Amino acid sequence: MARKLPFLLLTLLQLALLPHSQCQNSESEGFSLRLTRRDLPDSNSFHQKLESTDHVPDVIRPRITRADYIFTVDAGIGTPSSQKPFIFDLGSDLIWTQCTPCIHCFQQNYPLFDPKRSRTYRKLPRNHPLTKWTASFARYKNGAFTFNIAYGSGQSSTGILSIETFSFPSHRRGPEIIPGVVFGCANNQQGYFSSMVTGIMGMNRSPVSMIGQMGLSSARRFSYCLPPVNSPVKTTRLRFGGDIKKTEDSQETRFLNTRDYSYRVKLLGISVAGRRLDLPKRSFPKGCTLDTGCALSRIETRVYSEVERVLIQHFNRFNLTRLPPGSISRGDLCYSPRPGFINYPNMTFHFQGADYGIGPKNLFLFLDNRFCLAMFRDKITILGAYQQQDVRFVYDNGNQKVLFREEDCSQDRA
């Protein structure tokens, strides 16, 4: 699930103004949580869901992308703690969950959070330091901050900005406890949300996101490694701070200093089958956004047309039969392979200072009697979850960069 926008510029000065949370573990220790891929039994195809979603890169509103699976983390809310599953969302800032009393809530497989049963719940006060970062989606009225988040694909969430204690079931001896977390107590949702979750955990670079509110225990760093979608391993570790393993052979690239909080990096070009595409300068004016909430990657329309042209030339050399566009739901560029065919090309995203390789298993969807390019045309370029399989990512917000390397992610099972 991805909240694409709103975004503002994150600076080290702004972060220095924020109070540090009082987590149990120190920066040197770190901790890890369970990151779980949940298949959605009630979802339709990638193509139908993704093509119906419109990206609006510069408006102050996020979006949600529905797909065949989502990634979730569990968190406890309140005192006593009430466990809830949240969508792990790199593209949004606000953390929210459905609460009572509810005007209109989507069906969920868990009880609604009841603020009256928690000893640590309170509404967000006007003088809280994080209110300056909620102005784009919340207004103070009648003694409370009311938030309203509209998503480009038709969903929305409304409720009261609040403060509560969050706890996470860690791999260490006890839970990670974070008091004073600003979150949304949502009581009016519209549109489709999966019943397997209770809300969204924003993890972008905003001070309002969970990583922004974790303080010293995370050292403003987190890491994940997504196993292939056909792997029996569905739960791996979401690592924070000192629990992130050091690697010597990682590549790295810096986040762009844009006015949003997304994990956006500079994209210089693309290669297909080892050959750099001849693209005009500034073909990627908005760079490339890293987002696990987008199942399949997106490429800006004019660049996608060139990628498609080169791939068609490649497969024509082997006399493969292309399926008519629109004849199937999964993908615009699909072929019927011959028995024993192995000449699948690869792709490389040339980031500033780093090359991100996408092998055939991450570039194509392999179905019963066909394979399809696992990317779509769009207004912006996104590196989605399918193209991130078996790659270790480390998001170092303190140093404004992301590191990555290939890894067998099934070995990081939780």
C-alpha positions as CSV (number, residue, x, y, z in Angstrom):
1,M,0.0,0.0,0.0
2,A,1.5,3.3,-0.7
3,R,0.7,6.7,0.3
4,K,2.4,8.6,-2.5
5,L,2.0,12.2,-1.6
6,P,1.9,14.3,0.7
7,F,5.5,15.1,1.0
8,L,7.6,18.0,2.4
9,L,11.4,18.5,2.6
10,L,13.0,16.6,5.5
11,T,16.1,18.4,7.0
12,L,18.4,17.5,9.8
13,L,17.5,20.7,11.5
14,Q,13.9,19.7,11.7
15,L,14.8,16.3,13.1
16,A,16.9,17.9,15.8
17,L,13.9,19.8,17.1
18,L,11.9,16.6,17.8
19,P,11.8,14.9,21.2
20,H,13.5,11.4,21.3
21,S,11.2,8.5,22.2
22,Q,12.1,6.4,25.2
23,C,12.6,2.9,23.8
24,Q,13.8,0.0,25.8
25,N,16.8,-0.9,23.7
26,S,19.8,1.4,23.0
27,E,21.0,2.4,19.5
28,S,23.9,0.0,19.8
29,E,21.6,-3.0,20.2
30,G,18.8,-2.4,17.7
31,F,15.9,-4.8,17.3
32,S,13.9,-6.5,14.6
33,L,10.2,-7.1,14.0
34,R,8.3,-9.6,11.9
35,L,7.5,-8.4,8.3
36,T,4.8,-10.6,6.8
37,R,3.6,-10.9,3.2
38,R,-0.1,-11.5,3.3
39,D,-1.9,-12.8,0.1
40,L,-5.2,-11.1,-0.6
41,P,-7.8,-13.7,-1.4
42,D,-10.3,-11.1,-2.5
43,S,-8.0,-9.2,-4.9
44,N,-8.3,-9.2,-8.6
45,S,-5.4,-9.0,-11.0
46,F,-2.3,-6.8,-10.7
47,H,-3.2,-5.2,-14.0
48,Q,-6.8,-4.3,-13.1
49,K,-5.9,-2.8,-9.8
50,L,-2.7,-1.0,-10.8
51,E,-4.1,0.4,-14.0
52,S,-7.1,1.9,-12.2
53,T,-4.8,3.9,-9.9
54,D,-3.8,7.4,-10.9
55,H,-0.6,8.9,-9.6
56,V,-0.7,12.6,-8.9
57,P,2.9,13.3,-8.0
58,D,2.6,16.9,-6.8
59,V,-0.6,17.1,-4.8
60,I,-0.8,16.9,-1.1
61,R,-2.7,13.6,-0.9
62,P,-1.5,10.0,-0.9
63,R,-2.8,7.0,-2.7
64,I,-3.3,3.3,-2.1
65,T,-2.3,0.6,-4.6
66,R,-4.2,-2.7,-4.3
67,A,-2.4,-5.8,-5.4
68,D,-2.4,-9.6,-4.8
69,Y,-0.4,-9.2,-1.6
70,I,0.6,-6.7,1.0
71,F,3.3,-6.5,3.7
72,T,2.3,-6.1,7.3
73,V,3.8,-5.5,10.7
74,D,2.1,-6.2,14.1
75,A,2.0,-3.5,16.8
76,G,0.4,-3.2,20.2
77,I,-1.6,0.0,20.9
78,G,-2.5,1.4,24.3
79,T,-2.2,0.3,27.9
80,P,-3.1,-2.5,28.3
81,S,-1.8,-3.3,24.8
82,S,-4.1,-4.4,22.0
83,Q,-2.4,-6.1,19.1
84,K,-3.1,-4.9,15.5
85,P,-1.7,-5.7,12.1
86,F,-0.7,-2.7,10.0
87,I,0.2,-2.3,6.3
88,F,4.0,-1.6,6.1
89,D,4.0,1.5,3.9
90,L,7.2,3.2,2.7
91,G,5.1,5.8,0.8
92,S,3.1,7.5,3.6
93,D,3.8,9.3,6.9
94,L,0.8,9.0,9.2
95,I,0.2,5.9,11.3
96,W,-3.5,5.2,11.7
97,T,-5.9,2.4,12.9
98,Q,-9.6,2.1,13.1
99,C,-11.1,3.2,16.4
100,T,-14.4,3.2,18.2
101,P,-16.8,4.9,18.0
102,C,-16.8,4.4,14.3
103,I,-19.0,6.2,11.8
104,H,-18.1,4.0,8.9
105,C,-15.3,1.4,9.2
106,F,-14.2,-1.3,6.8
107,Q,-14.6,-4.9,8.0
108,Q,-11.5,-6.1,9.8
109,N,-10.7,-9.5,11.4
110,Y,-9.7,-7.8,14.7
111,P,-11.6,-5.7,17.3
112,L,-11.5,-2.0,16.8
113,F,-9.2,0.0,19.1
114,D,-11.2,1.5,22.0
115,P,-9.4,4.6,23.3
116,K,-11.6,4.6,26.5
117,R,-10.0,1.3,27.5
118,S,-6.4,2.6,27.4
119,R,-4.8,4.5,30.3
120,T,-2.3,6.2,28.0
121,Y,-4.5,7.5,25.3
122,R,-5.0,11.3,24.8
123,K,-5.8,13.6,21.9
124,L,-2.9,15.5,20.2
125,P,-2.5,18.9,21.9
126,R,-2.1,22.0,19.9
127,N,1.4,22.7,21.2
128,H,2.9,19.3,20.2
129,P,6.0,19.7,18.1
130,L,4.8,17.4,15.4
131,T,1.7,19.5,14.6
132,K,3.7,21.5,12.1
133,W,4.2,18.4,10.0
134,T,0.4,17.5,10.0
135,A,-0.8,20.8,8.6
136,S,-1.3,19.4,5.1
137,F,-3.9,16.8,6.2
138,A,-5.2,17.9,9.6
139,R,-7.1,20.9,11.0
140,Y,-7.8,21.9,14.7
141,K,-11.4,22.2,15.5
142,N,-13.6,21.8,18.6
143,G,-10.7,20.8,20.8
144,A,-9.1,18.2,18.5
145,F,-7.1,17.8,15.3
146,T,-9.2,16.1,12.6
147,F,-7.3,14.4,9.9
148,N,-8.5,13.6,6.4
149,I,-6.5,11.6,4.0
150,A,-7.8,11.0,0.5
151,Y,-6.2,8.3,-1.8
152,G,-6.0,8.6,-5.5
153,S,-7.7,5.2,-6.1
154,G,-10.8,6.2,-4.2
155,Q,-10.1,5.3,-0.6
156,S,-10.1,7.8,2.3
157,S,-9.6,7.9,6.0
158,T,-10.8,10.4,8.6
159,G,-10.4,10.6,12.3
160,I,-8.7,12.3,15.3
161,L,-5.0,12.8,15.7
162,S,-4.0,11.3,19.0
163,I,-1.1,10.1,21.2
164,E,-0.6,6.6,22.4
165,T,1.9,4.0,23.5
166,F,3.0,1.6,20.8
167,S,4.7,-1.7,21.5
168,F,6.2,-4.2,19.0
169,P,6.8,-7.9,19.5
170,S,10.6,-8.0,19.0
171,H,13.0,-10.9,18.6
172,R,14.6,-9.9,21.8
173,R,13.4,-10.8,25.4
174,G,10.7,-8.1,25.7
175,P,8.6,-5.9,23.4
176,E,9.9,-2.6,22.1
177,I,7.9,0.1,23.8
178,I,7.5,3.5,22.3
179,P,5.5,6.0,24.4
180,G,3.9,9.2,23.0
181,V,3.5,8.1,19.4
182,V,1.3,10.5,17.3
183,F,-1.2,8.5,15.3
184,G,-4.6,8.7,13.7
185,C,-7.6,7.2,15.5
186,A,-9.7,6.6,12.4
187,N,-13.5,6.5,12.5
188,N,-14.6,7.1,8.9
189,Q,-13.1,5.1,6.1
190,Q,-14.4,4.9,2.5
191,G,-13.4,2.5,-0.3
192,Y,-11.7,-0.8,-0.3
193,F,-9.3,-1.9,2.5
194,S,-8.3,-5.5,3.3
195,S,-10.0,-7.1,6.3
196,M,-6.5,-8.6,7.2
197,V,-5.3,-5.2,8.5
198,T,-6.6,-2.5,10.8
199,G,-4.7,0.5,9.4
200,I,-1.5,1.8,7.9
201,M,1.9,2.3,9.4
202,G,3.6,5.1,7.5
203,M,7.4,4.6,7.2
204,N,8.5,7.4,4.9
205,R,11.1,10.1,5.9
206,S,8.6,12.4,7.6
207,P,9.0,13.1,11.3
208,V,5.4,11.9,11.7
209,S,6.1,8.4,10.4
210,M,7.0,5.5,12.6
211,I,10.7,5.6,11.8
212,G,10.6,9.3,12.4
213,Q,9.2,8.8,15.9
214,M,11.3,5.8,17.0
215,G,14.2,7.9,18.1
216,L,17.6,6.5,19.2
217,S,16.6,2.9,19.2
218,S,16.4,2.8,15.4
219,A,19.2,5.2,14.7
220,R,16.9,6.3,11.9
221,R,17.8,3.2,10.0
222,F,15.8,0.2,9.0
223,S,16.3,-2.8,6.7
224,Y,14.3,-5.5,5.0
225,C,14.8,-8.3,2.5
226,L,11.8,-9.6,0.6
227,P,11.8,-13.3,-0.4
228,P,10.3,-14.3,-3.8
229,V,6.5,-14.3,-4.0
230,N,6.6,-18.1,-4.7
231,S,8.7,-18.8,-1.7
232,P,7.2,-20.7,1.3
233,V,8.9,-18.1,3.5
234,K,6.4,-15.3,4.0
235,T,7.7,-13.7,7.2
236,T,11.2,-12.1,7.4
237,R,12.8,-9.6,9.7
238,L,12.3,-5.9,9.6
239,R,15.5,-4.7,11.3
240,F,16.3,-1.5,13.0
241,G,19.5,0.3,14.2
242,G,22.2,-2.0,15.5
243,D,20.4,-5.1,14.5
244,I,21.1,-4.4,10.8
245,K,23.9,-6.6,9.6
246,K,27.0,-4.8,8.2
247,T,27.9,-5.8,4.6
248,E,31.0,-4.9,2.7
249,D,29.8,-5.2,-0.9
250,S,26.6,-3.0,-0.8
251,Q,26.0,-0.3,-3.4
252,E,24.5,3.0,-2.3
253,T,22.8,6.0,-3.6
254,R,21.5,9.2,-2.0
255,F,17.9,10.3,-1.5
256,L,16.9,13.3,-3.6
257,N,16.4,16.6,-1.8
258,T,12.8,17.1,-3.0
259,R,9.9,18.6,-1.2
260,D,8.4,15.3,-0.3
261,Y,9.2,12.6,2.2
262,S,9.4,9.6,-0.3
263,Y,12.4,7.4,-0.7
264,R,13.2,8.9,-4.1
265,V,16.6,8.5,-5.8
266,K,18.2,9.9,-8.9
267,L,17.7,7.7,-11.9
268,L,20.1,8.4,-14.8
269,G,19.1,5.7,-17.3
270,I,18.0,2.1,-18.0
271,S,19.8,-0.7,-19.8
272,V,18.0,-3.8,-21.3
273,A,19.9,-6.9,-22.2
274,G,23.2,-5.2,-21.4
275,R,22.6,-2.2,-23.7
276,R,21.9,1.3,-22.4
277,L,18.8,2.8,-23.8
278,D,19.2,6.0,-25.9
279,L,17.0,8.3,-23.9
280,P,16.7,12.1,-23.9
281,K,18.2,14.0,-21.0
282,R,15.9,14.5,-18.0
283,S,13.9,11.4,-19.0
284,F,13.3,10.9,-15.2
285,P,12.6,14.4,-13.8
286,K,11.1,12.9,-10.7
287,G,13.8,10.2,-10.2
288,C,12.7,6.8,-9.0
289,T,10.7,6.1,-5.9
290,L,11.4,2.9,-3.8
291,D,8.1,1.5,-2.7
292,T,7.1,-1.9,-1.4
293,G,3.5,-0.9,-1.5
294,C,3.5,-0.9,-5.3
295,A,3.5,-4.5,-6.3
296,L,4.9,-4.1,-9.8
297,S,7.3,-1.4,-10.9
298,R,6.1,1.6,-13.0
299,I,8.1,3.4,-15.7
300,E,7.4,6.9,-17.1
301,T,5.3,6.5,-20.2
302,R,7.8,7.7,-22.9
303,V,10.6,5.6,-21.4
304,Y,8.3,2.6,-21.1
305,S,7.6,2.8,-24.8
306,E,11.3,2.6,-25.5
307,V,11.7,-0.4,-23.1
308,E,8.8,-2.1,-24.8
309,R,10.3,-1.5,-28.2
310,V,13.7,-3.0,-27.3
311,L,12.1,-6.0,-25.6
312,I,9.9,-6.7,-28.7
313,Q,13.0,-6.6,-30.9
314,H,14.8,-9.0,-28.5
315,F,11.9,-11.6,-28.5
316,N,11.4,-11.2,-32.3
317,R,14.9,-12.6,-32.8
318,F,13.7,-15.8,-31.2
319,N,10.4,-15.9,-33.1
320,L,8.3,-15.9,-29.9
321,T,4.6,-15.3,-30.3
322,R,3.4,-12.1,-28.6
323,L,-0.1,-12.1,-27.1
324,P,-2.4,-9.3,-28.2
325,P,-2.3,-6.3,-25.8
326,G,-5.3,-6.3,-23.5
327,S,-6.1,-9.9,-24.2
328,I,-5.1,-10.9,-20.6
329,S,-5.2,-9.1,-17.3
330,R,-1.6,-9.4,-16.3
331,G,0.6,-7.1,-18.4
332,D,0.7,-5.2,-21.6
333,L,3.7,-7.1,-23.0
334,C,3.2,-10.9,-22.8
335,Y,4.5,-13.8,-24.9
336,S,3.9,-17.5,-25.2
337,P,7.3,-19.2,-24.6
338,R,8.6,-22.2,-26.5
339,P,9.5,-25.3,-24.5
340,G,13.1,-24.9,-23.2
341,F,13.3,-21.2,-24.0
342,I,16.0,-19.5,-21.8
343,N,16.9,-16.3,-23.5
344,Y,15.3,-13.9,-21.1
345,P,17.0,-10.5,-20.9
346,N,17.8,-8.6,-17.8
347,M,17.4,-4.9,-16.9
348,T,19.5,-2.3,-15.0
349,F,18.4,0.9,-13.3
350,H,21.4,3.2,-13.4
351,F,21.1,5.2,-10.2
352,Q,23.5,7.9,-9.3
353,G,26.6,6.1,-8.0
354,A,25.0,2.6,-8.2
355,D,23.5,0.1,-10.7
356,Y,20.5,-1.9,-9.7
357,G,20.3,-5.1,-11.6
358,I,16.9,-6.8,-12.3
359,G,17.3,-10.4,-13.4
360,P,14.6,-12.3,-15.4
361,K,12.9,-13.8,-12.3
362,N,12.2,-10.2,-11.1
363,L,11.6,-8.7,-14.5
364,F,8.9,-11.0,-15.8
365,L,5.8,-12.7,-14.3
366,F,5.9,-16.4,-15.3
367,L,2.4,-17.8,-15.6
368,D,1.1,-21.2,-16.8
369,N,1.5,-20.7,-20.5
370,R,2.9,-17.2,-20.9
371,F,5.2,-14.7,-19.4
372,C,4.7,-10.9,-19.0
373,L,6.8,-7.9,-18.3
374,A,6.2,-7.2,-14.6
375,M,6.1,-3.4,-15.2
376,F,3.6,-0.8,-16.3
377,R,3.7,2.6,-17.9
378,D,2.8,5.5,-15.6
379,K,3.5,9.2,-14.9
380,I,6.4,8.5,-12.5
381,T,8.9,5.7,-12.1
382,I,8.6,3.4,-9.1
383,L,10.7,0.4,-8.1
384,G,8.1,-2.0,-6.7
385,A,8.1,-5.0,-4.4
386,Y,8.3,-7.6,-7.2
387,Q,11.5,-6.1,-8.5
388,Q,12.9,-5.9,-4.9
389,Q,12.9,-9.7,-4.4
390,D,16.0,-11.2,-2.9
391,V,17.7,-7.9,-2.4
392,R,18.7,-6.5,1.0
393,F,17.7,-2.8,1.4
394,V,19.1,-0.6,4.2
395,Y,17.3,2.8,4.5
396,D,19.7,5.1,6.3
397,N,17.7,8.3,6.9
398,G,20.3,9.8,9.1
399,N,22.8,9.9,6.2
400,Q,20.1,10.4,3.6
401,K,20.9,7.3,1.5
402,V,19.9,3.7,0.7
403,L,22.2,0.7,0.4
404,F,21.4,-2.5,-1.4
405,R,22.9,-5.9,-2.3
406,E,21.7,-9.2,-3.6
407,E,20.8,-11.7,-0.8
408,D,18.9,-15.0,-0.3
409,C,16.1,-13.3,1.6
410,S,14.5,-16.7,2.7
411,Q,17.5,-17.0,5.1
412,D,16.3,-14.0,7.0
413,R,13.1,-15.7,8.0
414,A,11.5,-14.8,11.3
